[in-house]
Structure formats: C-alpha cells, structure tokens
Amino acid sequence: MKTPFLVLLIITVFGLPAAFAQDFDFGKPNGDDLNLKKTTIDSNANAIVIKEFGTASIQIDDNDGHSYVDYRYHVKIKILNKQGFNQSNIEIPLWVYNNDKEDEMTDLTAATFNFINGQFVRTDLDKKQVFTDNRSKYLKIKKFTLPNIKEGSIIEFTYRINRRNIFNFVTWEYQSAIPKLYSEFVGFIPAIYNFNASIRGYLKLSSQKGDVSKDCLRIQGQNIDCSRMTYIMKDIPPFIEESYMTAASNFKSAIYFELSDVQHLNGYKNNITKTWKDVDYELTSDKSFGGQMKRKDVFKDLLPVMLKNTNDDLGKAKAIYAYLKKSIVWNGYRGKYSENTIKKALDTHSGNIGDINLALVAALSAANLDAEAVMLSTRENGIVNNLYPVISDFDYVVAKVNIDGQSYLLDASDPLLPFGLLPMHCINDRGRVVNLKKESYWYDLKASQKDISRYTFDGALGEDGKIKGKLITYSNGYSALNKRNKILKASSIDQYVEKLDEQMPEIIILKHQISNLDSLDLPLVEDYEIEMKVFDRMNAQQFYFNPFFIDHTTKNPFNLSERNYPVDLAAANEKRVNILLRLPAGYTLNDQPKDLNIALPDGGGKYLSQISFMNDTINFSQVFQLNKAIYTPEEYLSLKEFFSRIIQQQKTDLILKKAK
C-alpha cells in the first residue's frame, strides 16, 4: 500500500546552459483535445486537466523596493459530462498581510471552446462577471464562472498574481479533485535566496531538472543569476476527500517552499529559518505572546473571586478555567497571538483565541500553577513542519497546566468544553509547548476522553400495534459536546427535541427530560418517552421490527478501492445499545438476524449484536467499538469491510407471527 511521504529537495544553481520556461499557446484546442473522452487514470472522471503550467519568480517592486513573487498560471480543462460543469466555477485566493499589503491578480484571460459545425467556437469571459468575496480580513477570493458550458466543452484560463509575501514562494498542487494528464511548474530562484523545498504526497515526479537562468534579477545595479527548477508530473490521479481526514494539504501531492536565508549584496546573511532556541526567545519576548503570558498582574484582584471555595490545585485550575470561559467570548478569529491584549479582552469580554487562552495561561500562573502555552495547527490548517521551525504553520494556541504529574490541555474559547478536553479541530498531530523559563518541546495532541454513547430502551408492544417505552441516552466526550452545542443553538430544549422528532419520522417523542446540560464533567442524559407504530390491524398475524432503529448505520463512510492517507477519528469511539421489548402473549419469533461478532485486526475494534426471545420478551444488545483514534492506510480495507458487514446486519428485520 502506498503511503504519503515528504521529500526534501535541494535548490542549487547548476552549471548548465540557460533555457526559458515554455508555456503552451492560449486558445488553440486541437483534435486530441476534442477526441479525449475518458482516461485510464480515472475512468469515472467528469472532467480532466489536459495541461497546466505555472511559473514563479522573485522580482523587486520599483516603487517601494520590496521583493514579491511574480506567479503565472495557465490551465486547459476538458468537461466530459454534466457532472463536470462545476469545474467551470473558479475561485482564486488572494491574501491580505499585516503590513496592509495584499496579493494582486492581473492579466486574467478565460474562455470556453465548443466544437460546433466542424470548428471550435470561442466564448470569452466577460470581465464584469469577475467578483471579489471578502472571506475574512486576511483572505479575498476572486470568483468567476466560464460561460457557455456544455458536455465536451474545453475551458481555458490564465492569470498573473503579484504575491507580496515571498516566504512560502508558491505552493504547487499536482493533485486536485479531477485527474491531470500533465502538470509543470517552473521556479526561478535568485542566487541570493535559499529555499527549503519539499514534495508531499505519495506520487513521484515524472521529471525534475535544474539549470541557470542568467541575469534574471537586477538589484542595486547588479545582475543576479537564478536557478531555474522544473518539476513535471504526468498522469496524475485525482485526490478524493473522504470522511475522517485532516487537511487535504497534508496528503495531496504538491511542492512546498519555505525561505531559509537571504544573502545580501553587502555580505550580510539573514537566516530566516531559525533554531527553536531562537524562536523561543522571539515568542517569549513578543508582547503579543510571551508578553501576555507574563501578565499575572491582570488577575491580582480577580483571583480571590475565581478561587473562592477551592482547596487544591486541580480545583483552582477548574475554577479559573470556568471563570474565563464565561468572562471572554470568542470573537470568531483564530490565532496564536493576542490581538487586543488580555487586559482589553477581559474589559470588553471579547477576544480572539490568542487573547482567551494566553489569558488562561497568565491566570493559572498567577495562582502559582505550572502553566504553559501550546501552539498548534488545527486539523483544517494542516500538519506543522517538524524538520525546522516555521511559526506560520501554527494557527492556534491553547493552555497546558501540569498538576500532580498529570497534564491537562485547555481551550477556554468554547463554554461547553469540559475541563481537559480540547475541541476536535485541535486534535492534530503535535503541538509546541512554550514555557517562559524552559526550552520549548513537542507534545502529542490526543483526545483525553473516549467518544462514548450508550442507549437503553425499555418498551412494550400493545394490541393496537404501537410500541411505547422509555429511551435513555448517555453521551460522553465529543458526542456530549456536539449535542450540547446543538441544544445551545436551538432556542430551547423543546425546540431541540422538536427537531430531533422531525428527523425520526417513524418515532413520536411523547415526553422528554435532559439532565446534566450544564454539568460538563458528567454524561449528558436524554430521557424520552417514545411511540412507534409496528402494524395497523389489531389482528395482525405477522409484523416486522428492526431492532437496529437506534443509531442505525445506513451508509459506509469508506468507499475508495484504496486510500493513501490515514483514517483520523480524533478519538476512540464506543456505542452500546440495549433493548428490552415485551410482546403480547401468543407471538413467536419466526425469523431474526443472526448474531454477529466481528473484530478488526490487532485489537482495532469490534462489533457485536445478539438477540434472544424468551417469555414473550425480546432482548437485544449491540456493541460498536473503534479502539484507535487513527488507522493507517494499510488498515483501510479492513475498516471498509467492517462497516459493510455492520450495514448488512442492520438491514435485517425481526419477523414475528401471532400463534393461531
């Protein structure tokens, strides 16, 4: 089984003759493009990239003297059927930086080509149909849709971006949602810049070469040579996203760049890639990070209020955590740095992630507890680079408190998070622990609780053909967190139950009671009196009943023939169901699902279902366990078969007959 990997590439200037990157001509579809119906790369493809080409070079802005990346992109795509029409909807991200600089897109040309009456007919994009979506204060999206799309259309577009941040140069993704026949990227790196380049993903380059491009950049009257690096990949399968994965960028085949150092013309060398010792000093000295961790004075007058009725260190930590969850409301912005200072966040009762959790570190420290900050990258942001420090990889910060040999990770931004449980978006590989007095270190980010749901149903079938009884649900871990969030989003518990009732058309909720809603360290308990109709006639001679009506699995989350990235659940999972159903006298069990007991290899999980019928009573039990938070690609097919067998089992009904 192929698995993702990362390979470092060394960018050097080769002593070879100079040559120039060769783009393909725009607007010249040919017979090969016309005859392309499908590809062996993916016979089910709805669209396919015929060719894409990109270049990136570092240039100097004549107006302000700052460097920027001149990035050019060109692609030609064949739309194979109606399901591929969405490929004509284009979104191009443009970033806005802290220095008020932002990426600028120019030179956009886009057209659709349809073969009509023996010739290609071109329809150009109306530039008035290009829109800007201000997604956040740091991100803008240029959006447009290619016109006149039909089955068999060939779409083509090209554009240019002046990127105002050269640190990451350009990220070139070979894999996308559709297959590609040919993808080529050419990077021009001036000799004064050194970049660390890496290939991520399991696919290998078809071709890689380097040579010299003479006089590619002029600085202070001096001509600078460039190394020209060409990376080509052919016959690229699509990257298909599936359930239970972290950021697709962790696994797509792509080339990433990070600036290592700059050799200035005056001989001074500026090291961009630093050691963790250097980074530790910068972070602890930064007024928006370490400066806020040090602000124990902010909590001098608040501590007596926070710590009232607490006796031990764990009680103090829980009290401070609970206080801050109520005192600062998350403003919707993530970030590892404090945006407004923790003092202002407390005064205004609002702040970003950095404000909230650095305040938590400072408050815990003020209570003489061993508190540290943990920088991390959220699941959707990707895994951080472990080879060398890249601070921009981190987009989040949480608190870590160490008490009696036990460490607790805390995020005070969500009022419904129990003490010691991180939100699921934070469970992503490793975080970097920053301490004001010691060297930073890596720390594994794991869920502190198993995700557990337990259901019990005690009911009876009446002569009217209706089953009535009590269903009690116990939820722990992320199951409890998710339900509490749903209840919070509803205007009331009654509305939450009403929506739940609507989602189960065969079941009527007659009464309800929900306990431990605010007791976050206890299971969430839902107590329902329910009713369901099994048959219509009083004298029904035979009826069907599916005992798997609770937490029924209807769709396999794993459908690929091969998955080249892990299955990441974030936390181990367990579900248990127990049903006791009493029947009127005179019924016999004519048919039932066979008991099933299956297990994943190496203790990875198990599924068990058992049914018995005695003294007019059906006893049913079901146990579902996934004992790992992460399953490797090699375990994927076993997981797929595991779920397939469960689904088949849960389709089977009980058949009951009335004795004559």
Secondary structure, 3 states (H helix, E strand, C coil): CCCCEEEEEECCCCCCCCCCCCCCCCCCCCHHHHHCCCECCECCCCEEEEEEEEEEEEEECCCCCCEEEEEEEEEEEEECCHHHHHHHEEEEEEEECCCCCECEEEEEEEEEEEEECCEEEEEECCHHHCEEEEEECCEEEEEEECCCCCCCCEEEEEEEEEECCCCCCCCEECCCCCCEEEEEEEEEEECCEEEEEEEEECCCCCEEEEEEEEEEEEECCEEEEEEEEEEEEEEECCCCCCCCCCCHHHCCCEEEEEEEEEECCCCCEEECCCCHHHHHHHHHHCCCCHHHHCCHHHHCCCHHHHCCCCCCHHHHHHHHHHHHHHHCEECCCCCCCCCCCHHHHHHHCEECHHHHHHHHHHHHHHCCCEEEEEEECCCCCCCCCCCCCCHHHCCEEEEEEEECCEEEEECCCCCCCCCCCCCHHHCCCEEEEECCCCCCEEEECCCCCCEEEEEEEEEEECCCCEEEEEEEEEEEHHHHHHHHHHHHHCCCHHHHHHHHHHCCCCCEEEEEEEECCCCCCCCEEEEEEEEEECCCCCCCCEEEECCCCCCCCCCCCCCCCCCCCCEECCCCEEEEEEEEEECCCCEEEEECCCCEEEEEHHHCEEEEEEEEEECCEEEEEEEEEECCCEECHHHHHHHHHHHHHHHHHHCCCEEEEECC
